[in-house]
Amino acid sequence: MRLSRRSFLYGAAALTLMPWIWQTAGGSLADPLRPWRALLIGINHYPQLTGVPPLGGCLTDVELVKNLLLDGWGLADSDIRLLTEQAATLDAVQETLGVLAQAGQPLLVYFSGYGTLWQQQPALVFADATTAGEGILPLAALLRTKGVQVWLDTRFSPPPTAGETLRWRFVPLQPVENRGVGSVPKDHLLWADLGVETHLNGVPMGLFTASLSHYLAALGGDRPSATSLMYAADELRWQTGAEIHLVSDGLPANAPLSPGFDGVVQGTSHDRALQIWCGGLSPWLLAHCHPHSRWSTADGAAIVDMTSFNGLMAQGVSSQPLQVGDRLYEQQRRLGKNLHLHVALDTNLSKIERVDAINALTNEEKVAVLNSSAPLPDVVLTKSETVGSYGLEWPVGTLLQHSCSGTNEAAKAGIRRLNPLLNALLAQKWLTLTLNPTSSQVAVCTTLEQISPTAKLLSRQSPPRSPNPLPDVLSTKLPPTNLETPLTLAKGDTCRWSLYNYGDRPLNIVAFAWDSSQGILLLPLQTQSWQLMVAPGLNIPLYTWTLNRPCQWLKVFIISSPRPLTRFSQLSSHPSHSEPLLISGEDSLALVLGLLADLSSEPEGNEFCLDVREWCTQGFTLRVV
């Protein structure tokens, strides 16, 4: 079946970090960064590369990283040099690198633009590049710059998928004999190769830059930078339904960042109106936040009513005067109930097939058809060339095998057959919008362990903003995070989630799972109920699962709330056994919406009004082979 052509999507974005920076800066990103200098390069247009389409998100990426350095890490404007568009020629970059390197300070170089494979070596493509190889710089040459740390959102190999759903940051300047990335320099700390951009909340940007910057800003505190990378890889796997590879080789385990934040005031006026940079909030979430969401200062003294969101910027009105540079934190998340599942059409569908599919999908109340490649879709509608059956890719990397039938069908019949799965996909989109690992203040820690065939600790999550100190019993060091591959277990392995309520209130717990080979599952947390109440101070096994089915992607959502989950209980029957229960698309959507109503302070209105401090949704992404 042709459907498998997108079955593998490589990497996060190209990112290389040199170890020298930690050796000279004392091994901690919490050290004052003012001695640092930064060179940020972003190029959308390449006028001398005939036929090469312009990129769209590179200048957004540069602005995002600049704001992260200014607002999150304490650099001043004078510490940062920008080279963008036609100013970013090879000569200008080399000259600027020479001047900055002579200062003897640690140097961060960020590049967002096209990459290539030149003479089987990874190379950056600058604004004056030609097909003859002029205007490019081998990555190895850049890494020879003394004291440099390099972040790259680009790609050095041909993309693994075709089509227009994503825009890849790779340009072939000469025939490429193989699909490898050439010889990567040995002295890097992290390496990846995604280099892909799309529109998030209406603004083009690189997926990796958007995700990693969000976590570097939001986690903060004593959270190591490795945690930001882990969350970023997990988020990209989940949002793309694809393989993400971050290769880690010696990243320091304890590299704390500055205190986390969700937004920073960038402009004020006499009527207390604010311009706010929202780089600490997930760009996938920003696209769905409604006006009148509420943020606050860390002490809660000033409340900011958000009036609009535009890309990574927002406007709001504060209850008290604030100053430029003041940090803000998400407090109340408003989500409109008219959420749609965004469906893109495979570009290889014929014109007649596309028209028929659009006509069929317009009859689906909760579906919105994307007619352009600008936004990242939730799912892609495609068709088997051999059988003629319609199916779904989630959204670009994983074929949902159970979405295909074995017979030829018309678009109307195919969409009608796929309707339950579309509802299940919308249910998991709602679950994703409840994720709040960086903003929750619930004192809960959830641990994932493998029980058999060998016992080992796999993952542990707890909200960094909880006012309750993390108990000493949870200080056990986790094994090194393998960023190169997703967390993978074998069919027949047994794993267990445990939960520790280290707060002072009882917590009501429910657990969903999204299985890309089945749909939405409910996990029975006790014999007669899907819910479990955990008293303060208890550390208990939550659910033990023997994984008897292979699954490309399995996401387990653990939701903890001091509120009673009454609507969820009314909509769910009692468990009849201890195995996860597959629920139909319509039932899964009703259950998830019932859960959101339980969490909302305004369950009857047109929006869910969610106090992010008062519940915690934690997500664990893994594969079963």
CORFEN-V878489 format. One record per residue. N is the residue number from 1. OMEGA is omega as a letter, one per 20 degrees, with the letter a starting at -180 (* if undefined). Layout:
N_OMEGA ; N_OMEGA
//
This chain:
1_r ; 2_a ; 3_a ; 4_a ; 5_r ; 6_a ; 7_a ; 8_r ; 9_a ; 10_q ; 11_r ; 12_r ; 13_r ; 14_a ; 15_r ; 16_r ; 17_a ; 18_a ; 19_a ; 20_a ; 21_a ; 22_r ; 23_a ; 24_a ; 25_r ; 26_r ; 27_a ; 28_r ; 29_r ; 30_r ; 31_r ; 32_a ; 33_a ; 34_r ; 35_r ; 36_r ; 37_a ; 38_r ; 39_a ; 40_a ; 41_r ; 42_a ; 43_r ; 44_a ; 45_a ; 46_a ; 47_a ; 48_r ; 49_a ; 50_r ; 51_r ; 52_a ; 53_r ; 54_r ; 55_a ; 56_a ; 57_a ; 58_r ; 59_r ; 60_r ; 61_a ; 62_r ; 63_r ; 64_r ; 65_r ; 66_r ; 67_r ; 68_a ; 69_a ; 70_a ; 71_a ; 72_a ; 73_r ; 74_r ; 75_r ; 76_r ; 77_a ; 78_r ; 79_a ; 80_r ; 81_r ; 82_r ; 83_a ; 84_r ; 85_a ; 86_r ; 87_a ; 88_r ; 89_r ; 90_a ; 91_a ; 92_r ; 93_a ; 94_r ; 95_a ; 96_r ; 97_a ; 98_r ; 99_a ; 100_a ; 101_a ; 102_a ; 103_r ; 104_r ; 105_r ; 106_a ; 107_r ; 108_r ; 109_r ; 110_a ; 111_r ; 112_a ; 113_a ; 114_r ; 115_r ; 116_r ; 117_a ; 118_a ; 119_r ; 120_r ; 121_r ; 122_a ; 123_r ; 124_a ; 125_a ; 126_a ; 127_a ; 128_a ; 129_r ; 130_r ; 131_r ; 132_r ; 133_r ; 134_r ; 135_r ; 136_a ; 137_r ; 138_a ; 139_a ; 140_r ; 141_r ; 142_a ; 143_r ; 144_r ; 145_a ; 146_r ; 147_a ; 148_r ; 149_a ; 150_r ; 151_a ; 152_r ; 153_a ; 154_a ; 155_a ; 156_r ; 157_a ; 158_a ; 159_a ; 160_a ; 161_r ; 162_r ; 163_a ; 164_a ; 165_r ; 166_r ; 167_a ; 168_a ; 169_r ; 170_r ; 171_r ; 172_r ; 173_r ; 174_a ; 175_r ; 176_a ; 177_r ; 178_a ; 179_r ; 180_a ; 181_r ; 182_a ; 183_r ; 184_r ; 185_a ; 186_a ; 187_r ; 188_r ; 189_a ; 190_r ; 191_r ; 192_a ; 193_r ; 194_r ; 195_a ; 196_a ; 197_r ; 198_r ; 199_r ; 200_a ; 201_r ; 202_a ; 203_r ; 204_r ; 205_r ; 206_a ; 207_a ; 208_r ; 209_a ; 210_a ; 211_a ; 212_r ; 213_r ; 214_a ; 215_r ; 216_r ; 217_a ; 218_a ; 219_r ; 220_r ; 221_a ; 222_r ; 223_a ; 224_r ; 225_r ; 226_r ; 227_r ; 228_r ; 229_r ; 230_r ; 231_a ; 232_r ; 233_r ; 234_a ; 235_a ; 236_r ; 237_a ; 238_a ; 239_a ; 240_a ; 241_a ; 242_r ; 243_r ; 244_a ; 245_r ; 246_a ; 247_a ; 248_a ; 249_r ; 250_r ; 251_a ; 252_a ; 253_a ; 254_r ; 255_a ; 256_r ; 257_r ; 258_a ; 259_a ; 260_r ; 261_r ; 262_a ; 263_r ; 264_r ; 265_r ; 266_r ; 267_r ; 268_r ; 269_a ; 270_a ; 271_r ; 272_r ; 273_a ; 274_r ; 275_a ; 276_r ; 277_a ; 278_a ; 279_r ; 280_r ; 281_a ; 282_r ; 283_r ; 284_r ; 285_a ; 286_a ; 287_a ; 288_r ; 289_a ; 290_r ; 291_a ; 292_r ; 293_a ; 294_r ; 295_a ; 296_r ; 297_a ; 298_a ; 299_r ; 300_a ; 301_r ; 302_r ; 303_r ; 304_r ; 305_a ; 306_a ; 307_r ; 308_r ; 309_r ; 310_a ; 311_r ; 312_r ; 313_r ; 314_r ; 315_a ; 316_r ; 317_a ; 318_r ; 319_r ; 320_r ; 321_r ; 322_a ; 323_r ; 324_a ; 325_r ; 326_a ; 327_a ; 328_a ; 329_r ; 330_r ; 331_a ; 332_a ; 333_r ; 334_a ; 335_r ; 336_a ; 337_r ; 338_a ; 339_r ; 340_r ; 341_a ; 342_a ; 343_r ; 344_r ; 345_r ; 346_a ; 347_r ; 348_r ; 349_r ; 350_a ; 351_r ; 352_r ; 353_r ; 354_r ; 355_r ; 356_a ; 357_r ; 358_r ; 359_a ; 360_a ; 361_a ; 362_r ; 363_r ; 364_a ; 365_a ; 366_a ; 367_r ; 368_a ; 369_r ; 370_a ; 371_r ; 372_a ; 373_a ; 374_a ; 375_r ; 376_a ; 377_r ; 378_a ; 379_r ; 380_r ; 381_a ; 382_a ; 383_r ; 384_r ; 385_a ; 386_a ; 387_a ; 388_r ; 389_r ; 390_r ; 391_a ; 392_r ; 393_a ; 394_h ; 395_a ; 396_a ; 397_a ; 398_r ; 399_r ; 400_a ; 401_a ; 402_r ; 403_a ; 404_r ; 405_a ; 406_a ; 407_r ; 408_a ; 409_r ; 410_a ; 411_a ; 412_r ; 413_r ; 414_r ; 415_r ; 416_r ; 417_a ; 418_a ; 419_r ; 420_r ; 421_r ; 422_r ; 423_r ; 424_r ; 425_r ; 426_r ; 427_r ; 428_r ; 429_r ; 430_r ; 431_r ; 432_a ; 433_r ; 434_r ; 435_r ; 436_a ; 437_a ; 438_a ; 439_a ; 440_r ; 441_r ; 442_a ; 443_a ; 444_r ; 445_r ; 446_a ; 447_r ; 448_r ; 449_r ; 450_a ; 451_r ; 452_j ; 453_r ; 454_a ; 455_r ; 456_r ; 457_a ; 458_a ; 459_r ; 460_a ; 461_r ; 462_a ; 463_a ; 464_a ; 465_r ; 466_r ; 467_r ; 468_r ; 469_r ; 470_a ; 471_a ; 472_a ; 473_r ; 474_a ; 475_r ; 476_a ; 477_r ; 478_r ; 479_r ; 480_r ; 481_r ; 482_a ; 483_a ; 484_r ; 485_r ; 486_r ; 487_a ; 488_r ; 489_a ; 490_r ; 491_a ; 492_r ; 493_r ; 494_r ; 495_a ; 496_r ; 497_r ; 498_a ; 499_r ; 500_r ; 501_a ; 502_r ; 503_a ; 504_r ; 505_r ; 506_r ; 507_r ; 508_a ; 509_r ; 510_a ; 511_r ; 512_r ; 513_r ; 514_r ; 515_a ; 516_r ; 517_a ; 518_a ; 519_a ; 520_r ; 521_r ; 522_a ; 523_r ; 524_a ; 525_r ; 526_a ; 527_a ; 528_a ; 529_r ; 530_a ; 531_r ; 532_r ; 533_a ; 534_a ; 535_r ; 536_r ; 537_a ; 538_r ; 539_a ; 540_r ; 541_a ; 542_a ; 543_r ; 544_a ; 545_r ; 546_a ; 547_a ; 548_a ; 549_r ; 550_a ; 551_r ; 552_r ; 553_r ; 554_r ; 555_r ; 556_r ; 557_r ; 558_a ; 559_a ; 560_a ; 561_r ; 562_r ; 563_r ; 564_a ; 565_a ; 566_a ; 567_r ; 568_a ; 569_a ; 570_a ; 571_a ; 572_r ; 573_r ; 574_r ; 575_r ; 576_r ; 577_a ; 578_a ; 579_r ; 580_a ; 581_r ; 582_a ; 583_a ; 584_a ; 585_a ; 586_r ; 587_a ; 588_r ; 589_r ; 590_r ; 591_a ; 592_r ; 593_r ; 594_r ; 595_r ; 596_r ; 597_r ; 598_a ; 599_a ; 600_r ; 601_r ; 602_a ; 603_a ; 604_a ; 605_r ; 606_a ; 607_r ; 608_r ; 609_a ; 610_r ; 611_a ; 612_r ; 613_a ; 614_r ; 615_r ; 616_r ; 617_r ; 618_a ; 619_r ; 620_a ; 621_r ; 622_r ; 623_r ; 624_a ; 625_*
//
